[in-house]
Amino acid sequence: MDEDAFNLDIRKFLKEVGITSQREIEKVVRAGEVRGNVLKLRMTLSSETAPLNHVVEATIRLNPN
């Protein structure tokens, strides 16, 4: 395995996930589609070709007061 190419591909994937996820989150918040003042998020990373199932959860307060 070429470590440099592997790391570059991972970074490209994570950049795409990060940018597109941020846009989608901002879109629903700005559209007023969040019920209440808290946005609960869950991101699941899975693979069709490997036993990978990783879940990350977070809560974002929309009115931090």
N, CA, C, O and CB atoms as a CASP TS submission, in Angstrom:
PFRMAT TS
TARGET T0000
AUTHOR 0000-0000-0000
METHOD Language model
MODEL 1
PARENT N/A
ATOM      1  N   MET     1       0.844  -1.178   0.000  1.00  0.00           N
ATOM      2  CA  MET     1       0.000   0.000   0.000  1.00  0.00           C
ATOM      3  C   MET     1       0.889   1.241   0.000  1.00  0.00           C
ATOM      4  O   MET     1       1.888   1.317   0.715  1.00  0.00           O
ATOM      5  CB  MET     1      -0.960  -0.002   1.220  1.00  0.00           C
ATOM      6  N   ASP     2       0.498   2.194  -0.813  1.00  0.00           N
ATOM      7  CA  ASP     2       1.214   3.465  -0.890  1.00  0.00           C
ATOM      8  C   ASP     2       0.641   4.385   0.190  1.00  0.00           C
ATOM      9  O   ASP     2      -0.465   4.905   0.042  1.00  0.00           O
ATOM     10  CB  ASP     2       1.090   4.113  -2.325  1.00  0.00           C
ATOM     11  N   GLU     3       1.386   4.585   1.265  1.00  0.00           N
ATOM     12  CA  GLU     3       0.912   5.376   2.415  1.00  0.00           C
ATOM     13  C   GLU     3       0.551   6.801   2.032  1.00  0.00           C
ATOM     14  O   GLU     3      -0.454   7.336   2.500  1.00  0.00           O
ATOM     15  CB  GLU     3       1.970   5.402   3.502  1.00  0.00           C
ATOM     16  N   ASP     4       1.367   7.419   1.184  1.00  0.00           N
ATOM     17  CA  ASP     4       1.102   8.802   0.792  1.00  0.00           C
ATOM     18  C   ASP     4      -0.213   8.920   0.025  1.00  0.00           C
ATOM     19  O   ASP     4      -1.018   9.809   0.301  1.00  0.00           O
ATOM     20  CB  ASP     4       2.254   9.343  -0.057  1.00  0.00           C
ATOM     21  N   ALA     5      -0.429   8.030  -0.930  1.00  0.00           N
ATOM     22  CA  ALA     5      -1.670   8.052  -1.710  1.00  0.00           C
ATOM     23  C   ALA     5      -2.870   7.743  -0.821  1.00  0.00           C
ATOM     24  O   ALA     5      -3.926   8.360  -0.955  1.00  0.00           O
ATOM     25  CB  ALA     5      -1.597   7.045  -2.872  1.00  0.00           C
ATOM     26  N   PHE     6      -2.702   6.787   0.081  1.00  0.00           N
ATOM     27  CA  PHE     6      -3.757   6.416   1.028  1.00  0.00           C
ATOM     28  C   PHE     6      -4.155   7.618   1.883  1.00  0.00           C
ATOM     29  O   PHE     6      -5.340   7.931   2.002  1.00  0.00           O
ATOM     30  CB  PHE     6      -3.293   5.248   1.929  1.00  0.00           C
ATOM     31  N   ASN     7      -3.176   8.287   2.475  1.00  0.00           N
ATOM     32  CA  ASN     7      -3.449   9.456   3.310  1.00  0.00           C
ATOM     33  C   ASN     7      -4.079  10.592   2.514  1.00  0.00           C
ATOM     34  O   ASN     7      -4.960  11.285   3.023  1.00  0.00           O
ATOM     35  CB  ASN     7      -2.168   9.940   3.968  1.00  0.00           C
ATOM     36  N   LEU     8      -3.647  10.791   1.289  1.00  0.00           N
ATOM     37  CA  LEU     8      -4.220  11.835   0.442  1.00  0.00           C
ATOM     38  C   LEU     8      -5.685  11.528   0.145  1.00  0.00           C
ATOM     39  O   LEU     8      -6.526  12.425   0.210  1.00  0.00           O
ATOM     40  CB  LEU     8      -3.421  11.970  -0.873  1.00  0.00           C
ATOM     41  N   ASP     9      -6.000  10.280  -0.178  1.00  0.00           N
ATOM     42  CA  ASP     9      -7.389   9.901  -0.454  1.00  0.00           C
ATOM     43  C   ASP     9      -8.267  10.067   0.779  1.00  0.00           C
ATOM     44  O   ASP     9      -9.408  10.515   0.667  1.00  0.00           O
ATOM     45  CB  ASP     9      -7.457   8.457  -0.948  1.00  0.00           C
ATOM     46  N   ILE    10      -7.755   9.715   1.946  1.00  0.00           N
ATOM     47  CA  ILE    10      -8.517   9.902   3.179  1.00  0.00           C
ATOM     48  C   ILE    10      -8.781  11.388   3.417  1.00  0.00           C
ATOM     49  O   ILE    10      -9.899  11.777   3.755  1.00  0.00           O
ATOM     50  CB  ILE    10      -7.765   9.288   4.383  1.00  0.00           C
ATOM     51  N   ARG    11      -7.770  12.201   3.244  1.00  0.00           N
ATOM     52  CA  ARG    11      -7.939  13.651   3.458  1.00  0.00           C
ATOM     53  C   ARG    11      -8.955  14.245   2.486  1.00  0.00           C
ATOM     54  O   ARG    11      -9.757  15.093   2.877  1.00  0.00           O
ATOM     55  CB  ARG    11      -6.589  14.376   3.305  1.00  0.00           C
ATOM     56  N   LYS    12      -8.934  13.812   1.231  1.00  0.00           N
ATOM     57  CA  LYS    12      -9.906  14.285   0.245  1.00  0.00           C
ATOM     58  C   LYS    12     -11.322  13.895   0.668  1.00  0.00           C
ATOM     59  O   LYS    12     -12.243  14.709   0.603  1.00  0.00           O
ATOM     60  CB  LYS    12      -9.585  13.711  -1.153  1.00  0.00           C
ATOM     61  N   PHE    13     -11.486  12.648   1.098  1.00  0.00           N
ATOM     62  CA  PHE    13     -12.791  12.174   1.552  1.00  0.00           C
ATOM     63  C   PHE    13     -13.283  12.987   2.741  1.00  0.00           C
ATOM     64  O   PHE    13     -14.425  13.445   2.750  1.00  0.00           O
ATOM     65  CB  PHE    13     -12.721  10.690   1.922  1.00  0.00           C
ATOM     66  N   LEU    14     -12.429  13.170   3.744  1.00  0.00           N
ATOM     67  CA  LEU    14     -12.823  13.908   4.941  1.00  0.00           C
ATOM     68  C   LEU    14     -13.126  15.369   4.640  1.00  0.00           C
ATOM     69  O   LEU    14     -14.023  15.952   5.249  1.00  0.00           O
ATOM     70  CB  LEU    14     -11.735  13.817   5.989  1.00  0.00           C
ATOM     71  N   LYS    15     -12.390  15.964   3.710  1.00  0.00           N
ATOM     72  CA  LYS    15     -12.661  17.345   3.322  1.00  0.00           C
ATOM     73  C   LYS    15     -14.037  17.448   2.682  1.00  0.00           C
ATOM     74  O   LYS    15     -14.802  18.360   2.998  1.00  0.00           O
ATOM     75  CB  LYS    15     -11.580  17.863   2.356  1.00  0.00           C
ATOM     76  N   GLU    16     -14.356  16.522   1.786  1.00  0.00           N
ATOM     77  CA  GLU    16     -15.669  16.528   1.143  1.00  0.00           C
ATOM     78  C   GLU    16     -16.784  16.320   2.163  1.00  0.00           C
ATOM     79  O   GLU    16     -17.801  17.013   2.125  1.00  0.00           O
ATOM     80  CB  GLU    16     -15.736  15.446   0.063  1.00  0.00           C
ATOM     81  N   VAL    17     -16.596  15.373   3.068  1.00  0.00           N
ATOM     82  CA  VAL    17     -17.594  15.126   4.111  1.00  0.00           C
ATOM     83  C   VAL    17     -17.778  16.363   4.977  1.00  0.00           C
ATOM     84  O   VAL    17     -18.908  16.756   5.268  1.00  0.00           O
ATOM     85  CB  VAL    17     -17.186  13.924   4.981  1.00  0.00           C
ATOM     86  N   GLY    18     -16.692  16.970   5.385  1.00  0.00           N
ATOM     87  CA  GLY    18     -16.771  18.138   6.251  1.00  0.00           C
ATOM     88  C   GLY    18     -17.459  19.320   5.597  1.00  0.00           C
ATOM     89  O   GLY    18     -18.330  19.949   6.198  1.00  0.00           O
ATOM     90  N   ILE    19     -17.075  19.619   4.380  1.00  0.00           N
ATOM     91  CA  ILE    19     -17.635  20.776   3.680  1.00  0.00           C
ATOM     92  C   ILE    19     -19.112  20.555   3.368  1.00  0.00           C
ATOM     93  O   ILE    19     -19.937  21.431   3.626  1.00  0.00           O
ATOM     94  CB  ILE    19     -16.854  21.052   2.384  1.00  0.00           C
ATOM     95  N   THR    20     -19.447  19.402   2.820  1.00  0.00           N
ATOM     96  CA  THR    20     -20.846  19.159   2.462  1.00  0.00           C
ATOM     97  C   THR    20     -21.724  19.039   3.705  1.00  0.00           C
ATOM     98  O   THR    20     -22.874  19.478   3.688  1.00  0.00           O
ATOM     99  CB  THR    20     -20.966  17.891   1.614  1.00  0.00           C
ATOM    100  N   SER    21     -21.207  18.460   4.769  1.00  0.00           N
ATOM    101  CA  SER    21     -21.984  18.354   6.006  1.00  0.00           C
ATOM    102  C   SER    21     -22.255  19.731   6.588  1.00  0.00           C
ATOM    103  O   SER    21     -23.374  20.010   7.020  1.00  0.00           O
ATOM    104  CB  SER    21     -21.251  17.482   7.033  1.00  0.00           C
ATOM    105  N   GLN    22     -21.252  20.593   6.605  1.00  0.00           N
ATOM    106  CA  GLN    22     -21.446  21.938   7.132  1.00  0.00           C
ATOM    107  C   GLN    22     -22.501  22.684   6.326  1.00  0.00           C
ATOM    108  O   GLN    22     -23.344  23.373   6.899  1.00  0.00           O
ATOM    109  CB  GLN    22     -20.125  22.714   7.126  1.00  0.00           C
ATOM    110  N   ARG    23     -22.463  22.554   5.025  1.00  0.00           N
ATOM    111  CA  ARG    23     -23.454  23.232   4.177  1.00  0.00           C
ATOM    112  C   ARG    23     -24.862  22.740   4.472  1.00  0.00           C
ATOM    113  O   ARG    23     -25.794  23.539   4.564  1.00  0.00           O
ATOM    114  CB  ARG    23     -23.129  23.018   2.696  1.00  0.00           C
ATOM    115  N   GLU    24     -25.021  21.437   4.620  1.00  0.00           N
ATOM    116  CA  GLU    24     -26.347  20.882   4.894  1.00  0.00           C
ATOM    117  C   GLU    24     -26.861  21.315   6.260  1.00  0.00           C
ATOM    118  O   GLU    24     -28.044  21.620   6.408  1.00  0.00           O
ATOM    119  CB  GLU    24     -26.310  19.359   4.812  1.00  0.00           C
ATOM    120  N   ILE    25     -25.992  21.343   7.248  1.00  0.00           N
ATOM    121  CA  ILE    25     -26.386  21.790   8.587  1.00  0.00           C
ATOM    122  C   ILE    25     -26.804  23.259   8.542  1.00  0.00           C
ATOM    123  O   ILE    25     -27.850  23.625   9.078  1.00  0.00           O
ATOM    124  CB  ILE    25     -25.226  21.585   9.600  1.00  0.00           C
ATOM    125  N   GLU    26     -25.998  24.089   7.909  1.00  0.00           N
ATOM    126  CA  GLU    26     -26.321  25.511   7.811  1.00  0.00           C
ATOM    127  C   GLU    26     -27.640  25.732   7.070  1.00  0.00           C
ATOM    128  O   GLU    26     -28.415  26.621   7.423  1.00  0.00           O
ATOM    129  CB  GLU    26     -25.190  26.262   7.105  1.00  0.00           C
ATOM    130  N   LYS    27     -27.886  24.921   6.045  1.00  0.00           N
ATOM    131  CA  LYS    27     -29.104  25.071   5.258  1.00  0.00           C
ATOM    132  C   LYS    27     -30.355  24.832   6.112  1.00  0.00           C
ATOM    133  O   LYS    27     -31.296  25.624   6.050  1.00  0.00           O
ATOM    134  CB  LYS    27     -29.084  24.105   4.072  1.00  0.00           C
ATOM    135  N   VAL    28     -30.383  23.761   6.904  1.00  0.00           N
ATOM    136  CA  VAL    28     -31.579  23.485   7.708  1.00  0.00           C
ATOM    137  C   VAL    28     -31.735  24.488   8.840  1.00  0.00           C
ATOM    138  O   VAL    28     -32.857  24.838   9.206  1.00  0.00           O
ATOM    139  CB  VAL    28     -31.521  22.069   8.277  1.00  0.00           C
ATOM    140  N   VAL    29     -30.616  24.958   9.402  1.00  0.00           N
ATOM    141  CA  VAL    29     -30.702  25.955  10.478  1.00  0.00           C
ATOM    142  C   VAL    29     -31.219  27.274   9.930  1.00  0.00           C
ATOM    143  O   VAL    29     -32.124  27.874  10.510  1.00  0.00           O
ATOM    144  CB  VAL    29     -29.326  26.160  11.151  1.00  0.00           C
ATOM    145  N   ARG    30     -30.661  27.727   8.829  1.00  0.00           N
ATOM    146  CA  ARG    30     -31.080  29.012   8.250  1.00  0.00           C
ATOM    147  C   ARG    30     -32.515  28.981   7.732  1.00  0.00           C
ATOM    148  O   ARG    30     -33.192  30.009   7.710  1.00  0.00           O
ATOM    149  CB  ARG    30     -30.144  29.402   7.121  1.00  0.00           C
ATOM    150  N   ALA    31     -32.974  27.812   7.317  1.00  0.00           N
ATOM    151  CA  ALA    31     -34.349  27.670   6.827  1.00  0.00           C
ATOM    152  C   ALA    31     -35.342  27.574   7.978  1.00  0.00           C
ATOM    153  O   ALA    31     -36.552  27.533   7.754  1.00  0.00           O
ATOM    154  CB  ALA    31     -34.470  26.436   5.932  1.00  0.00           C
ATOM    155  N   GLY    32     -34.837  27.539   9.207  1.00  0.00           N
ATOM    156  CA  GLY    32     -35.712  27.458  10.370  1.00  0.00           C
ATOM    157  C   GLY    32     -36.369  26.098  10.535  1.00  0.00           C
ATOM    158  O   GLY    32     -37.457  26.000  11.102  1.00  0.00           O
ATOM    159  N   GLU    33     -35.726  25.060  10.052  1.00  0.00           N
ATOM    160  CA  GLU    33     -36.300  23.722  10.081  1.00  0.00           C
ATOM    161  C   GLU    33     -35.915  22.904  11.308  1.00  0.00           C
ATOM    162  O   GLU    33     -36.206  21.710  11.377  1.00  0.00           O
ATOM    163  CB  GLU    33     -35.890  22.987   8.861  1.00  0.00           C
ATOM    164  N   VAL    34     -35.264  23.540  12.274  1.00  0.00           N
ATOM    165  CA  VAL    34     -34.866  22.842  13.499  1.00  0.00           C
ATOM    166  C   VAL    34     -35.923  23.107  14.562  1.00  0.00           C
ATOM    167  O   VAL    34     -36.266  24.255  14.843  1.00  0.00           O
ATOM    168  CB  VAL    34     -33.449  23.304  13.989  1.00  0.00           C
ATOM    169  N   ARG    35     -36.433  22.029  15.146  1.00  0.00           N
ATOM    170  CA  ARG    35     -37.411  22.188  16.226  1.00  0.00           C
ATOM    171  C   ARG    35     -36.659  22.481  17.511  1.00  0.00           C
ATOM    172  O   ARG    35     -35.776  21.723  17.912  1.00  0.00           O
ATOM    173  CB  ARG    35     -38.308  20.914  16.380  1.00  0.00           C
ATOM    174  N   GLY    36     -37.010  23.575  18.146  1.00  0.00           N
ATOM    175  CA  GLY    36     -36.353  23.956  19.393  1.00  0.00           C
ATOM    176  C   GLY    36     -35.059  24.694  19.144  1.00  0.00           C
ATOM    177  O   GLY    36     -34.800  25.179  18.043  1.00  0.00           O
ATOM    178  N   ASN    37     -34.244  24.770  20.191  1.00  0.00           N
ATOM    179  CA  ASN    37     -32.988  25.521  20.134  1.00  0.00           C
ATOM    180  C   ASN    37     -31.760  24.628  20.102  1.00  0.00           C
ATOM    181  O   ASN    37     -30.635  25.099  20.268  1.00  0.00           O
ATOM    182  CB  ASN    37     -32.895  26.448  21.309  1.00  0.00           C
ATOM    183  N   VAL    38     -31.979  23.335  19.887  1.00  0.00           N
ATOM    184  CA  VAL    38     -30.869  22.387  19.894  1.00  0.00           C
ATOM    185  C   VAL    38     -30.940  21.537  18.629  1.00  0.00           C
ATOM    186  O   VAL    38     -32.000  21.029  18.262  1.00  0.00           O
ATOM    187  CB  VAL    38     -30.903  21.490  21.171  1.00  0.00           C
ATOM    188  N   LEU    39     -29.806  21.395  17.981  1.00  0.00           N
ATOM    189  CA  LEU    39     -29.703  20.526  16.809  1.00  0.00           C
ATOM    190  C   LEU    39     -28.897  19.299  17.208  1.00  0.00           C
ATOM    191  O   LEU    39     -27.700  19.392  17.480  1.00  0.00           O
ATOM    192  CB  LEU    39     -29.039  21.270  15.593  1.00  0.00           C
ATOM    193  N   LYS    40     -29.557  18.155  17.242  1.00  0.00           N
ATOM    194  CA  LYS    40     -28.870  16.907  17.580  1.00  0.00           C
ATOM    195  C   LYS    40     -28.444  16.242  16.276  1.00  0.00           C
ATOM    196  O   LYS    40     -29.248  16.048  15.364  1.00  0.00           O
ATOM    197  CB  LYS    40     -29.789  15.953  18.434  1.00  0.00           C
ATOM    198  N   LEU    41     -27.181  15.904  16.214  1.00  0.00           N
ATOM    199  CA  LEU    41     -26.609  15.348  14.994  1.00  0.00           C
ATOM    200  C   LEU    41     -26.046  13.953  15.225  1.00  0.00           C
ATOM    201  O   LEU    41     -25.584  13.616  16.315  1.00  0.00           O
ATOM    202  CB  LEU    41     -25.521  16.264  14.460  1.00  0.00           C
ATOM    203  N   ARG    42     -26.098  13.157  14.173  1.00  0.00           N
ATOM    204  CA  ARG    42     -25.476  11.839  14.202  1.00  0.00           C
ATOM    205  C   ARG    42     -24.882  11.581  12.818  1.00  0.00           C
ATOM    206  O   ARG    42     -25.568  11.697  11.803  1.00  0.00           O
ATOM    207  CB  ARG    42     -26.512  10.718  14.605  1.00  0.00           C
ATOM    208  N   MET    43     -23.622  11.235  12.796  1.00  0.00           N
ATOM    209  CA  MET    43     -22.940  10.895  11.551  1.00  0.00           C
ATOM    210  C   MET    43     -22.506   9.437  11.653  1.00  0.00           C
ATOM    211  O   MET    43     -21.869   9.033  12.626  1.00  0.00           O
ATOM    212  CB  MET    43     -21.710  11.845  11.282  1.00  0.00           C
ATOM    213  N   THR    44     -22.855   8.663  10.646  1.00  0.00           N
ATOM    214  CA  THR    44     -22.465   7.255  10.627  1.00  0.00           C
ATOM    215  C   THR    44     -21.526   7.015   9.452  1.00  0.00           C
ATOM    216  O   THR    44     -21.839   7.345   8.308  1.00  0.00           O
ATOM    217  CB  THR    44     -23.713   6.327  10.536  1.00  0.00           C
ATOM    218  N   LEU    45     -20.388   6.444   9.754  1.00  0.00           N
ATOM    219  CA  LEU    45     -19.408   6.085   8.731  1.00  0.00           C
ATOM    220  C   LEU    45     -19.458   4.576   8.565  1.00  0.00           C
ATOM    221  O   LEU    45     -19.236   3.828   9.517  1.00  0.00           O
ATOM    222  CB  LEU    45     -17.960   6.573   9.112  1.00  0.00           C
ATOM    223  N   SER    46     -19.750   4.138   7.357  1.00  0.00           N
ATOM    224  CA  SER    46     -19.821   2.699   7.099  1.00  0.00           C
ATOM    225  C   SER    46     -19.165   2.401   5.759  1.00  0.00           C
ATOM    226  O   SER    46     -18.873   3.305   4.975  1.00  0.00           O
ATOM    227  CB  SER    46     -21.295   2.196   7.116  1.00  0.00           C
ATOM    228  N   SER    47     -18.944   1.136   5.519  1.00  0.00           N
ATOM    229  CA  SER    47     -18.291   0.715   4.288  1.00  0.00           C
ATOM    230  C   SER    47     -19.001  -0.500   3.717  1.00  0.00           C
ATOM    231  O   SER    47     -19.448  -1.375   4.459  1.00  0.00           O
ATOM    232  CB  SER    47     -16.805   0.407   4.535  1.00  0.00           C
ATOM    233  N   GLU    48     -19.101  -0.550   2.407  1.00  0.00           N
ATOM    234  CA  GLU    48     -19.664  -1.721   1.744  1.00  0.00           C
ATOM    235  C   GLU    48     -18.655  -2.860   1.662  1.00  0.00           C
ATOM    236  O   GLU    48     -19.037  -4.015   1.470  1.00  0.00           O
ATOM    237  CB  GLU    48     -20.145  -1.352   0.350  1.00  0.00           C
ATOM    238  N   THR    49     -17.368  -2.542   1.808  1.00  0.00           N
ATOM    239  CA  THR    49     -16.336  -3.556   1.575  1.00  0.00           C
ATOM    240  C   THR    49     -15.469  -3.852   2.793  1.00  0.00           C
ATOM    241  O   THR    49     -14.449  -4.534   2.686  1.00  0.00           O
ATOM    242  CB  THR    49     -15.459  -3.124   0.450  1.00  0.00           C
ATOM    243  N   ALA    50     -15.875  -3.337   3.950  1.00  0.00           N
ATOM    244  CA  ALA    50     -15.100  -3.585   5.170  1.00  0.00           C
ATOM    245  C   ALA    50     -16.052  -3.536   6.370  1.00  0.00           C
ATOM    246  O   ALA    50     -17.099  -2.892   6.307  1.00  0.00           O
ATOM    247  CB  ALA    50     -13.936  -2.534   5.329  1.00  0.00           C
ATOM    248  N   PRO    51     -15.689  -4.214   7.455  1.00  0.00           N
ATOM    249  CA  PRO    51     -16.535  -4.190   8.652  1.00  0.00           C
ATOM    250  C   PRO    51     -16.351  -2.882   9.430  1.00  0.00           C
ATOM    251  O   PRO    51     -15.735  -2.852  10.495  1.00  0.00           O
ATOM    252  CB  PRO    51     -16.213  -5.396   9.558  1.00  0.00           C
ATOM    253  N   LEU    52     -16.904  -1.809   8.866  1.00  0.00           N
ATOM    254  CA  LEU    52     -16.736  -0.485   9.431  1.00  0.00           C
ATOM    255  C   LEU    52     -18.101   0.104   9.739  1.00  0.00           C
ATOM    256  O   LEU    52     -18.953   0.219   8.858  1.00  0.00           O
ATOM    257  CB  LEU    52     -15.945   0.428   8.474  1.00  0.00           C
ATOM    258  N   ASN    53     -18.301   0.475  10.992  1.00  0.00           N
ATOM    259  CA  ASN    53     -19.526   1.152  11.418  1.00  0.00           C
ATOM    260  C   ASN    53     -19.159   2.040  12.597  1.00  0.00           C
ATOM    261  O   ASN    53     -19.080   1.579  13.736  1.00  0.00           O
ATOM    262  CB  ASN    53     -20.664   0.123  11.801  1.00  0.00           C
ATOM    263  N   HIS    54     -18.938   3.308  12.315  1.00  0.00           N
ATOM    264  CA  HIS    54     -18.493   4.263  13.326  1.00  0.00           C
ATOM    265  C   HIS    54     -19.517   5.386  13.422  1.00  0.00           C
ATOM    266  O   HIS    54     -19.859   6.000  12.411  1.00  0.00           O
ATOM    267  CB  HIS    54     -17.078   4.828  12.987  1.00  0.00           C
ATOM    268  N   VAL    55     -20.009   5.660  14.626  1.00  0.00           N
ATOM    269  CA  VAL    55     -21.031   6.672  14.826  1.00  0.00           C
ATOM    270  C   VAL    55     -20.471   7.800  15.687  1.00  0.00           C
ATOM    271  O   VAL    55     -19.844   7.561  16.719  1.00  0.00           O
ATOM    272  CB  VAL    55     -22.290   6.059  15.477  1.00  0.00           C
ATOM    273  N   VAL    56     -20.709   9.027  15.246  1.00  0.00           N
ATOM    274  CA  VAL    56     -20.325  10.215  16.001  1.00  0.00           C
ATOM    275  C   VAL    56     -21.604  11.017  16.237  1.00  0.00           C
ATOM    276  O   VAL    56     -22.365  11.276  15.305  1.00  0.00           O
ATOM    277  CB  VAL    56     -19.227  11.071  15.238  1.00  0.00           C
ATOM    278  N   GLU    57     -21.833  11.407  17.494  1.00  0.00           N
ATOM    279  CA  GLU    57     -23.009  12.193  17.825  1.00  0.00           C
ATOM    280  C   GLU    57     -22.584  13.507  18.464  1.00  0.00           C
ATOM    281  O   GLU    57     -21.569  13.579  19.157  1.00  0.00           O
ATOM    282  CB  GLU    57     -23.946  11.408  18.763  1.00  0.00           C
ATOM    283  N   ALA    58     -23.380  14.546  18.220  1.00  0.00           N
ATOM    284  CA  ALA    58     -23.081  15.868  18.787  1.00  0.00           C
ATOM    285  C   ALA    58     -24.371  16.643  18.949  1.00  0.00           C
ATOM    286  O   ALA    58     -25.376  16.372  18.292  1.00  0.00           O
ATOM    287  CB  ALA    58     -22.083  16.654  17.894  1.00  0.00           C
ATOM    288  N   THR    59     -24.313  17.609  19.837  1.00  0.00           N
ATOM    289  CA  THR    59     -25.431  18.522  20.042  1.00  0.00           C
ATOM    290  C   THR    59     -24.923  19.934  19.835  1.00  0.00           C
ATOM    291  O   THR    59     -23.914  20.339  20.412  1.00  0.00           O
ATOM    292  CB  THR    59     -26.062  18.351  21.462  1.00  0.00           C
ATOM    293  N   ILE    60     -25.635  20.677  19.004  1.00  0.00           N
ATOM    294  CA  ILE    60     -25.272  22.067  18.740  1.00  0.00           C
ATOM    295  C   ILE    60     -26.386  22.950  19.258  1.00  0.00           C
ATOM    296  O   ILE    60     -27.540  22.823  18.847  1.00  0.00           O
ATOM    297  CB  ILE    60     -25.019  22.317  17.221  1.00  0.00           C
ATOM    298  N   ARG    61     -26.034  23.839  20.155  1.00  0.00           N
ATOM    299  CA  ARG    61     -27.018  24.796  20.694  1.00  0.00           C
ATOM    300  C   ARG    61     -27.124  25.960  19.719  1.00  0.00           C
ATOM    301  O   ARG    61     -26.117  26.557  19.341  1.00  0.00           O
ATOM    302  CB  ARG    61     -26.609  25.302  22.134  1.00  0.00           C
ATOM    303  N   LEU    62     -28.331  26.274  19.322  1.00  0.00           N
ATOM    304  CA  LEU    62     -28.537  27.356  18.369  1.00  0.00           C
ATOM    305  C   LEU    62     -28.639  28.703  19.053  1.00  0.00           C
ATOM    306  O   LEU    62     -28.346  29.730  18.440  1.00  0.00           O
ATOM    307  CB  LEU    62     -29.777  27.102  17.555  1.00  0.00           C
ATOM    308  N   ASN    63     -29.045  28.720  20.297  1.00  0.00           N
ATOM    309  CA  ASN    63     -29.094  29.941  21.109  1.00  0.00           C
ATOM    310  C   ASN    63     -28.309  29.669  22.375  1.00  0.00           C
ATOM    311  O   ASN    63     -28.885  29.208  23.360  1.00  0.00           O
ATOM    312  CB  ASN    63     -30.576  30.373  21.436  1.00  0.00           C
ATOM    313  N   PRO    64     -27.002  29.942  22.382  1.00  0.00           N
ATOM    314  CA  PRO    64     -26.140  29.562  23.507  1.00  0.00           C
ATOM    315  C   PRO    64     -26.414  30.302  24.805  1.00  0.00           C
ATOM    316  O   PRO    64     -25.735  30.041  25.798  1.00  0.00           O
ATOM    317  CB  PRO    64     -24.729  29.779  23.134  1.00  0.00           C
ATOM    318  N   ASN    65     -27.366  31.201  24.843  1.00  0.00           N
ATOM    319  CA  ASN    65     -27.646  31.966  26.076  1.00  0.00           C
ATOM    320  C   ASN    65     -28.274  31.102  27.134  1.00  0.00           C
ATOM    321  O   ASN    65     -28.572  31.584  28.227  1.00  0.00           O
ATOM    322  CB  ASN    65     -28.558  33.146  25.783  1.00  0.00           C
TER
END
